[in-house]
Structures are given as C-alpha cells and as structure tokens.
Amino acid sequence: MNLLKRFLFLFPSLIILLFPANVLVISDGTHSYVSLLGEKDVKIAYIHSVQRSEVVEELKVNKTGLYVTGMWWKDFGAGLPEDLQYLENGYYVKKVNIPLGKSLSFWFIPLNHAKISVNGEVILSPTKETPVNFNVRKCPLILVIIGRC
C-alpha cells in the first residue's frame, strides 16, 4: 500500500515532465543550446567571408517561430544589403520584421569568428567549419531540463 501511495504522489509530476513545451534549440552538431521559449533576442555577429567586415543580424524568437528584426553591417557587396535605413556608430542599419519560419541554418567557417548570443549571453562560437541550426519546436519538459531536446 505504501508503494501505491508513492506512485500516486509521483504520477502528477511524471505527467508534468512529459508535457510538451515550446523550445529554442541552437546546435552546431557538437554543442547544443536548449531553452524554454517566451520571447528571446538572438544576435548573430560575424566577419563577412568576402568583405571581411563585421555583420550583426538580430532575430526575435517565440513559439510562433523566428523573425529577423535587424541587420547591422559596415560594407557593401557580396550579398550584403544595399537598402539601408540609417547610419549608427559606423554601421549601416536596416530594421525589419520578417518571419523566417521555425528553422534557420547558417554555415560558418573559422574565418567568420561567429558569436551567437541569446538575450545578451554568448551561447555558441563555432571554431570549425560547420552549419549552425536554429529550431523552434515542441519538446517534453524532461528533455528540456536535461538539455537533450
């Protein structure tokens, strides 16, 4: 009977741990960042492979997906925008609100010196040639807690 009481006490906790939660997963195949979603600010800063100037891309992430909200760059050419909105601190700036869906991939090489930040904290800085995948998905809460979503 004592075992049955323990099981009945733990059963609601087990149900909660299996409940699916909205998460952001950022992974380079070796390292992964997993976080419950509310709304997250993601910043991707890197050195452009061709122009060799700094580029910063800003994203907002919530349970509905990824949205590019801005871009900061210092040079033109090789795939960089030409339609800036204003200049700030030596950067050309473009503010937008473009939905990207629930997944996004970037390919980085060591030359990029990429730094990926979530809410101001650097969470990934790839040092080898690798794709970095950003995904919004549902995952059982227990897997979020152990970082294995």
HELIX and SHEET records of a PDB file:
HELIX    1   1 ASN A    2  LEU A   18  1                                  17    
HELIX    2   2 PRO A  110  ASN A  112  5                                   3    
HELIX    3   3 LEU A  141  ILE A  145  1                                   5    
SHEET    1   A 4 SER A  32  LEU A  36  0                                        
SHEET    2   A 4 PRO A  20  SER A  27 -1                                        
SHEET    3   A 4 THR A 130  PRO A 140 -1                                        
SHEET    4   A 4 SER A 103  PHE A 108 -1                                        
SHEET    1   B 7 TYR A  86  GLU A  88  0                                        
SHEET    2   B 7 TYR A  91  GLY A 101 -1                                        
SHEET    3   B 7 GLY A  65  TRP A  73 -1                                        
SHEET    4   B 7 GLU A  54  ASN A  62 -1                                        
SHEET    5   B 7 GLU A  39  ILE A  47 -1                                        
SHEET    6   B 7 LYS A 115  VAL A 118 -1                                        
SHEET    7   B 7 GLU A 121  LEU A 124 -1                                        
END                                                                             
